[in-house]
Amino acid sequence: MGIINKNLKLMDSGEEGGMMTLYTKESMGGLPGTYKGYPCVALNFVFDPKTGEIFYFDVPQHIPEYLIEKTIKGQFKMAIDFSVSGRRGIVDISIIGNAEREALIVIADSVKAYNKLHNFPVD
């Protein structure tokens, strides 16, 4: 399984460390704001700065200790369209730290694939 597919699996996961598990815990609006009128949620994650493989989603203080040294932090801003069940999309990516160009491309391509899978247009 390629890295983008691994990332997509974790992004759709409701298991511990999965993006959808974090999504259900986070509050909408507030600090993350809105995107084109859609409420947003901020989703923190850690990833490999060389490959772009995402390892875990959670608030920084709950990221497992063994992942801290070998990863850097990122955050997705996800917009949710409540008028269409399940329609959501990542509208912004923030990276905290230095990552290889290839890793950043993998993260961006993972987001594009996620948005396509969930039919959320981002321009």
N, C-alpha and C positions, 0 to 999 in steps of 0.2 A: 504494500500500500504506500503510495507516495505521500509526501509531507502535506500537500494541500488537502488530500483526502483525510489524512489523520486529523488535521486542523478542523475540517468540516465536521467530522465525527464528534470531536470534543466541543465544538461550537453548538451543536445540536443536542448535546448530552444533558440529561437530567441527573446524572450521577455526581458524586462528590468530585469537585474540581471542574465540572462541566459548566459551560457558559449559561445554559438554561437554568441550572440550579442557582447560580448567582443572580440571574435575572429575576427569579421569583423572590429573592430577598431584598433587592434594591428598590428604593423609592423613585418614582418618576417625577419629571419636572424639576423644580428646585434648581440646584446647581447645574445639572446637565441641560436644563432648558428645553427648548422645542426645536423642531426642524420642520419648516413649512407647515406649522400649526400642529404637528404631531408631537406628543409628549416623548421625552427621551429619558434614557437611563444610562449611567456610566458603568462600564463593565471592565474591571481590572484583570490583567493576566500577566503571566511571565512566559518568556519564550527564549529559545536558543538564538543568540545574536549572530551565529554563523550560518544557521540553516533556515531559521524562521519557523521552526516547529514550536507550536504552542504546547506548553505542558500543564498549565493549571489556571483556572479562573477563580478569583476570590478577592476580597479586600486584602490590602497588603499585609496586615497583621495576621491573617489566617493562611498565608501561603506557607506550605511546608518548608521547614528550615533547610532540608537537603537540596531544595531547588534554588535557594537564594544566591549562592555563590556562582552557579553556572549559568544563570539566566539574567535577562534584563526585563524591566517592566514596560508594559504597554497598557493602553486603555482604548476601548471602543466606545463610541457614543452610538447607541441604538435608538432608532425611532420606531414607535409602535402605532400602527393604524388600527384602531379599535373598530372601525366601520367594516373592515374585512378581517374575518377571523384568521388569526395566525400570520397576518401580513406584518412583517417587521423587517428592518434593514439597518445595517451599520452605515452611518452617515459621516463618521469622522474617526480617524486613527491618530492617537498620540503615542509617541515612543519616548521613554525616559532612559537615556543612555545611548551608547554607541553600538550600532549594529552594522554588519556587512550589508553592502548594497543588495546582494542576492537574498539575504534574509528579509529585507524590507519589501522586496518584490514578491516573495512568497506570502508575506502577511497581506499585502495589497491584493494579490491574486486570490487568496483565501476569502477575503472580504467580498470581492466581486462574485466569486462562486456562491457564497452564502446568500448574497442579495438576489442573485438570479434564482437560486433554489427557492427563496421565499417571496419571489415576485415583487420585490421592492425597488422601484426605480430611483436611482440616485444620479443627479447630474451635477 
